[in-house]
Amino acid sequence: MTALIVIAIAAAVIVVAVWWSRRTEAAHRAKQLEDAKADARRWVERLGGQVLNLVGTNEAAKQALADAAERHTAAVSQLEQADTAEKAKLTTDSALEGLYYARAARLAMDMDPGPDLPDVNGRSRAGKVTEHREVEVEGERQVASPEPSEATPHYYPGGQVAGRPVPEGWYSQPWWKPALVAGAWGVGTFMLTSALLGGMTGVPAAAAGGDPAGGDAGGGDPGGDGGDPGDGGDAGDGGDFDFDFDLGF
């Protein structure tokens, strides 16, 4: 009988301990979610104020504000649906990205950009456009510049897109958007970034094109030994077509 009592008491202690642990863990998660949502809400409201009060006076500012408004809409939706601290953090990231667009719009209108913003989405590691560059890729003119202009009305704050860095800067076209939607880079975009950003100071090698397959696109000897059709010797080495760019990952 005594043994049964001891076993019953031990079982009760274990049940209570498990219940208390789960309750404590749930309370901790709830507190984390509450804090994360409060932080996200602060940034979302700040972005909303910028979107509401700023009016673009030139094409670059208008485009940047349109992108800021898009991020605000996304952040509001994310905040409403956030049920974990991780999801609330994604809301903060969306709002901060929107604030970078609003900040760019202010700069495009020669206004005070306001206080610095926290880094988001690997922005500081993505580099930035440091010189005006104009190229033609597949018959289309592409321009990148550190400053806004009529030729470069599309701003990107810098960060990771589909696993690759896109430098902060102003561009003639938002060439990174298809990768945002598809989650992967097209071969044409690698050609574009290589021509537009390759060798630019302040831009990491991974941002300047490279082999989309991540390997050697032809590092072998495509020419090979042409054989000996009449003891003509070696027909010549076709050269080493090495397109193995450093992706920087």
Contacts in CASP RR format, 6 or more apart in sequence:
PFRMAT RR
TARGET T0000
AUTHOR 0000-0000-0000
METHOD contacts of the structure
MODEL  1
MTALIVIAIAAAVIVVAVWWSRRTEAAHRAKQLEDAKADARRWVERLGGQ
VLNLVGTNEAAKQALADAAERHTAAVSQLEQADTAEKAKLTTDSALEGLY
YARAARLAMDMDPGPDLPDVNGRSRAGKVTEHREVEVEGERQVASPEPSE
ATPHYYPGGQVAGRPVPEGWYSQPWWKPALVAGAWGVGTFMLTSALLGGM
TGVPAAAAGGDPAGGDAGGGDPGGDGGDPGDGGDAGDGGDFDFDFDLGF
29 84 0 8 1.000
29 85 0 8 1.000
32 85 0 8 1.000
33 82 0 8 1.000
33 83 0 8 1.000
33 84 0 8 1.000
33 85 0 8 1.000
33 88 0 8 1.000
35 85 0 8 1.000
36 82 0 8 1.000
36 85 0 8 1.000
36 88 0 8 1.000
36 89 0 8 1.000
36 92 0 8 1.000
37 79 0 8 1.000
37 82 0 8 1.000
37 88 0 8 1.000
37 91 0 8 1.000
39 88 0 8 1.000
39 92 0 8 1.000
40 75 0 8 1.000
40 78 0 8 1.000
40 79 0 8 1.000
40 82 0 8 1.000
40 88 0 8 1.000
40 89 0 8 1.000
40 91 0 8 1.000
40 92 0 8 1.000
40 95 0 8 1.000
41 79 0 8 1.000
43 75 0 8 1.000
43 91 0 8 1.000
43 92 0 8 1.000
43 95 0 8 1.000
43 96 0 8 1.000
43 99 0 8 1.000
44 72 0 8 1.000
44 75 0 8 1.000
44 76 0 8 1.000
44 79 0 8 1.000
44 91 0 8 1.000
44 95 0 8 1.000
46 95 0 8 1.000
46 99 0 8 1.000
47 68 0 8 1.000
47 71 0 8 1.000
47 72 0 8 1.000
47 75 0 8 1.000
47 95 0 8 1.000
47 98 0 8 1.000
47 99 0 8 1.000
47 102 0 8 1.000
48 72 0 8 1.000
50 68 0 8 1.000
50 99 0 8 1.000
50 102 0 8 1.000
51 65 0 8 1.000
51 68 0 8 1.000
51 69 0 8 1.000
51 72 0 8 1.000
51 102 0 8 1.000
54 61 0 8 1.000
54 65 0 8 1.000
54 102 0 8 1.000
54 105 0 8 1.000
54 106 0 8 1.000
55 65 0 8 1.000
56 62 0 8 1.000
56 65 0 8 1.000
56 105 0 8 1.000
56 108 0 8 1.000
56 109 0 8 1.000
57 109 0 8 1.000
58 108 0 8 1.000
58 109 0 8 1.000
58 148 0 8 1.000
59 150 0 8 1.000
59 153 0 8 1.000
60 104 0 8 1.000
60 105 0 8 1.000
60 108 0 8 1.000
60 148 0 8 1.000
60 149 0 8 1.000
60 150 0 8 1.000
60 152 0 8 1.000
60 153 0 8 1.000
60 155 0 8 1.000
60 170 0 8 1.000
61 105 0 8 1.000
61 106 0 8 1.000
61 108 0 8 1.000
61 109 0 8 1.000
61 148 0 8 1.000
62 105 0 8 1.000
62 153 0 8 1.000
63 153 0 8 1.000
63 154 0 8 1.000
63 155 0 8 1.000
64 101 0 8 1.000
64 102 0 8 1.000
64 104 0 8 1.000
64 105 0 8 1.000
64 108 0 8 1.000
64 148 0 8 1.000
64 155 0 8 1.000
65 101 0 8 1.000
65 102 0 8 1.000
65 105 0 8 1.000
67 98 0 8 1.000
67 101 0 8 1.000
67 155 0 8 1.000
68 98 0 8 1.000
68 99 0 8 1.000
68 101 0 8 1.000
68 102 0 8 1.000
68 105 0 8 1.000
71 94 0 8 1.000
71 95 0 8 1.000
71 97 0 8 1.000
71 98 0 8 1.000
71 101 0 8 1.000
72 95 0 8 1.000
72 98 0 8 1.000
74 94 0 8 1.000
75 91 0 8 1.000
75 94 0 8 1.000
75 95 0 8 1.000
75 98 0 8 1.000
78 87 0 8 1.000
78 90 0 8 1.000
78 91 0 8 1.000
78 94 0 8 1.000
79 88 0 8 1.000
79 91 0 8 1.000
81 87 0 8 1.000
82 88 0 8 1.000
82 90 0 8 1.000
82 91 0 8 1.000
93 120 0 8 1.000
93 121 0 8 1.000
96 117 0 8 1.000
96 118 0 8 1.000
96 120 0 8 1.000
97 120 0 8 1.000
97 121 0 8 1.000
97 157 0 8 1.000
98 157 0 8 1.000
99 117 0 8 1.000
100 117 0 8 1.000
100 120 0 8 1.000
100 123 0 8 1.000
100 157 0 8 1.000
100 158 0 8 1.000
101 155 0 8 1.000
101 157 0 8 1.000
103 113 0 8 1.000
103 114 0 8 1.000
103 117 0 8 1.000
104 148 0 8 1.000
104 155 0 8 1.000
104 157 0 8 1.000
106 112 0 8 1.000
106 113 0 8 1.000
106 114 0 8 1.000
107 113 0 8 1.000
107 148 0 8 1.000
108 148 0 8 1.000
108 155 0 8 1.000
120 157 0 8 1.000
120 159 0 8 1.000
121 158 0 8 1.000
121 159 0 8 1.000
121 160 0 8 1.000
122 158 0 8 1.000
122 159 0 8 1.000
122 160 0 8 1.000
122 165 0 8 1.000
123 157 0 8 1.000
123 158 0 8 1.000
123 159 0 8 1.000
123 168 0 8 1.000
125 159 0 8 1.000
125 165 0 8 1.000
125 204 0 8 1.000
126 158 0 8 1.000
126 159 0 8 1.000
126 160 0 8 1.000
126 165 0 8 1.000
126 166 0 8 1.000
126 167 0 8 1.000
126 168 0 8 1.000
126 204 0 8 1.000
126 207 0 8 1.000
127 158 0 8 1.000
127 165 0 8 1.000
127 167 0 8 1.000
127 168 0 8 1.000
127 202 0 8 1.000
127 203 0 8 1.000
127 204 0 8 1.000
127 207 0 8 1.000
128 146 0 8 1.000
128 158 0 8 1.000
128 167 0 8 1.000
128 168 0 8 1.000
128 169 0 8 1.000
128 202 0 8 1.000
128 203 0 8 1.000
129 144 0 8 1.000
129 145 0 8 1.000
129 146 0 8 1.000
129 167 0 8 1.000
129 168 0 8 1.000
129 169 0 8 1.000
129 170 0 8 1.000
129 197 0 8 1.000
129 200 0 8 1.000
129 203 0 8 1.000
130 146 0 8 1.000
130 200 0 8 1.000
130 201 0 8 1.000
130 202 0 8 1.000
130 203 0 8 1.000
131 145 0 8 1.000
131 146 0 8 1.000
131 200 0 8 1.000
131 201 0 8 1.000
132 143 0 8 1.000
132 144 0 8 1.000
132 145 0 8 1.000
132 146 0 8 1.000
132 147 0 8 1.000
133 143 0 8 1.000
133 144 0 8 1.000
133 145 0 8 1.000
133 196 0 8 1.000
133 197 0 8 1.000
133 200 0 8 1.000
134 141 0 8 1.000
134 142 0 8 1.000
134 143 0 8 1.000
134 151 0 8 1.000
135 141 0 8 1.000
135 142 0 8 1.000
135 143 0 8 1.000
135 195 0 8 1.000
135 196 0 8 1.000
136 142 0 8 1.000
137 188 0 8 1.000
137 191 0 8 1.000
137 192 0 8 1.000
137 195 0 8 1.000
137 196 0 8 1.000
138 188 0 8 1.000
138 191 0 8 1.000
141 172 0 8 1.000
142 171 0 8 1.000
142 172 0 8 1.000
142 173 0 8 1.000
142 175 0 8 1.000
142 192 0 8 1.000
142 195 0 8 1.000
142 196 0 8 1.000
143 151 0 8 1.000
143 152 0 8 1.000
143 171 0 8 1.000
143 172 0 8 1.000
144 152 0 8 1.000
144 169 0 8 1.000
144 170 0 8 1.000
144 171 0 8 1.000
144 172 0 8 1.000
144 196 0 8 1.000
144 197 0 8 1.000
145 151 0 8 1.000
145 152 0 8 1.000
145 169 0 8 1.000
145 170 0 8 1.000
145 171 0 8 1.000
146 169 0 8 1.000
146 170 0 8 1.000
147 170 0 8 1.000
148 155 0 8 1.000
148 170 0 8 1.000
149 170 0 8 1.000
151 172 0 8 1.000
152 169 0 8 1.000
152 170 0 8 1.000
152 171 0 8 1.000
152 172 0 8 1.000
153 170 0 8 1.000
153 172 0 8 1.000
154 170 0 8 1.000
154 171 0 8 1.000
154 172 0 8 1.000
154 173 0 8 1.000
154 174 0 8 1.000
155 169 0 8 1.000
155 170 0 8 1.000
155 171 0 8 1.000
156 166 0 8 1.000
156 167 0 8 1.000
156 168 0 8 1.000
156 169 0 8 1.000
156 171 0 8 1.000
156 174 0 8 1.000
156 176 0 8 1.000
157 168 0 8 1.000
158 165 0 8 1.000
158 166 0 8 1.000
158 167 0 8 1.000
158 168 0 8 1.000
158 169 0 8 1.000
159 165 0 8 1.000
159 166 0 8 1.000
159 168 0 8 1.000
160 166 0 8 1.000
161 176 0 8 1.000
161 179 0 8 1.000
161 180 0 8 1.000
162 179 0 8 1.000
162 180 0 8 1.000
162 182 0 8 1.000
162 183 0 8 1.000
162 184 0 8 1.000
162 185 0 8 1.000
163 249 0 8 1.000
164 179 0 8 1.000
164 185 0 8 1.000
164 206 0 8 1.000
164 207 0 8 1.000
164 247 0 8 1.000
165 204 0 8 1.000
165 206 0 8 1.000
165 207 0 8 1.000
166 176 0 8 1.000
166 207 0 8 1.000
167 197 0 8 1.000
167 202 0 8 1.000
167 203 0 8 1.000
167 204 0 8 1.000
167 207 0 8 1.000
175 189 0 8 1.000
175 192 0 8 1.000
175 193 0 8 1.000
176 189 0 8 1.000
178 186 0 8 1.000
178 189 0 8 1.000
179 185 0 8 1.000
179 186 0 8 1.000
179 189 0 8 1.000
185 212 0 8 1.000
186 212 0 8 1.000
187 212 0 8 1.000
189 209 0 8 1.000
190 209 0 8 1.000
190 210 0 8 1.000
190 211 0 8 1.000
190 212 0 8 1.000
191 209 0 8 1.000
192 209 0 8 1.000
193 207 0 8 1.000
193 208 0 8 1.000
193 209 0 8 1.000
193 210 0 8 1.000
194 208 0 8 1.000
194 209 0 8 1.000
194 210 0 8 1.000
194 245 0 8 1.000
197 203 0 8 1.000
197 207 0 8 1.000
197 208 0 8 1.000
197 209 0 8 1.000
198 208 0 8 1.000
198 209 0 8 1.000
199 208 0 8 1.000
200 208 0 8 1.000
204 248 0 8 1.000
205 245 0 8 1.000
205 246 0 8 1.000
205 247 0 8 1.000
205 248 0 8 1.000
206 246 0 8 1.000
206 247 0 8 1.000
206 248 0 8 1.000
206 249 0 8 1.000
208 245 0 8 1.000
209 245 0 8 1.000
210 243 0 8 1.000
210 245 0 8 1.000
210 246 0 8 1.000
210 247 0 8 1.000
211 217 0 8 1.000
211 243 0 8 1.000
211 244 0 8 1.000
211 245 0 8 1.000
211 247 0 8 1.000
214 247 0 8 1.000
215 244 0 8 1.000
216 242 0 8 1.000
216 243 0 8 1.000
216 244 0 8 1.000
217 241 0 8 1.000
217 243 0 8 1.000
217 244 0 8 1.000
218 241 0 8 1.000
218 242 0 8 1.000
218 243 0 8 1.000
218 244 0 8 1.000
219 240 0 8 1.000
219 241 0 8 1.000
219 242 0 8 1.000
219 243 0 8 1.000
219 244 0 8 1.000
220 240 0 8 1.000
220 241 0 8 1.000
220 242 0 8 1.000
221 237 0 8 1.000
221 238 0 8 1.000
221 239 0 8 1.000
221 240 0 8 1.000
222 238 0 8 1.000
222 239 0 8 1.000
222 241 0 8 1.000
223 236 0 8 1.000
223 237 0 8 1.000
223 238 0 8 1.000
223 239 0 8 1.000
224 235 0 8 1.000
224 236 0 8 1.000
224 237 0 8 1.000
224 238 0 8 1.000
225 234 0 8 1.000
225 235 0 8 1.000
225 236 0 8 1.000
226 234 0 8 1.000
226 235 0 8 1.000
226 236 0 8 1.000
227 233 0 8 1.000
227 234 0 8 1.000
227 235 0 8 1.000
END
